[in-house]
């Protein structure tokens, strides 16, 4: 099975290596816009499917893994902050609260697509302004959804999680492993 990861994320690549070393990276070049009526909790799975399908069109003989992670607080999605000011603003919003991290996963080969998502609750400690500024100064939060990386110094902000730790990092490893086995098993039964 020629597996393609439709993501440039070094974290996803590292996590996928826990399952297999045999994959190629081909980031999907898709616009990450969402339909207006789409629920914020469905956004990650929608984008994962969009990414997997875009790459599967170019490589129809390969299994393509697409993934996307969103940080949801209330009715809004907190994306990658990009600037220190926006990162600090996001961290203030998350301080002392519980939010959801949703990771969508899609597997595609040709026109066949299966997808799922995992939802993990993350609770932050109440943060002081000094803690926020010290964390932002590390520059770690700038390219992370929600403005923090739980696998790095962002772990110091987290009081507890309820769900899959690896999903918060960006790829629910155990669920992806099982989905890949089921996907390839269904292919061999069809003679593909």
ABEGO torsion letter per residue (X at the ends): XBBBBBBABAAAAAAAAAABABBBBBBBBBBABBBAABBAAAAAAAAAAAAAAAAAAABAABBBBBBBBBBBBEABBBBBAGBAAAAAAAAAAABGBBBBBBBBBBBBBEABBBBBBBBBBBBBBBBBAAAAAAAAAAGAAAABBGGBBAABAAAAABABBBEBAAAAAGBBAAAAAAAAAAAAAAAAAAGX
